[in-house]
Amino acid sequence: MPTLRDKLKEAIHTLPADPYHNTFKKMYAEGDMDMDIDTVIDNMPQDKLKWAITQIKQTHRKILRKL
């Protein structure tokens, strides 16, 4: 069964890296913009994961409204 962290990794990879992964890194990579996005997620505190998934869902909605 996938963990919340696994689901977040899957979700972030559905978004284009530029600009979305960079924006995600600005919020969660603690200043290390060269860190791989999966490593960023691995290093995130557990209490931030649900909010990050919510942010990705909102980003998907925003993208779809533009179509």
Buried (B, 14 or more C-beta within 10 A) or exposed (E): EEEEBEBBBEBBEEBEEEEBBEEBBEEBBEEEEEBEBEEBBEEBEEEBBEEBBEBBEEBEEEEEEEE
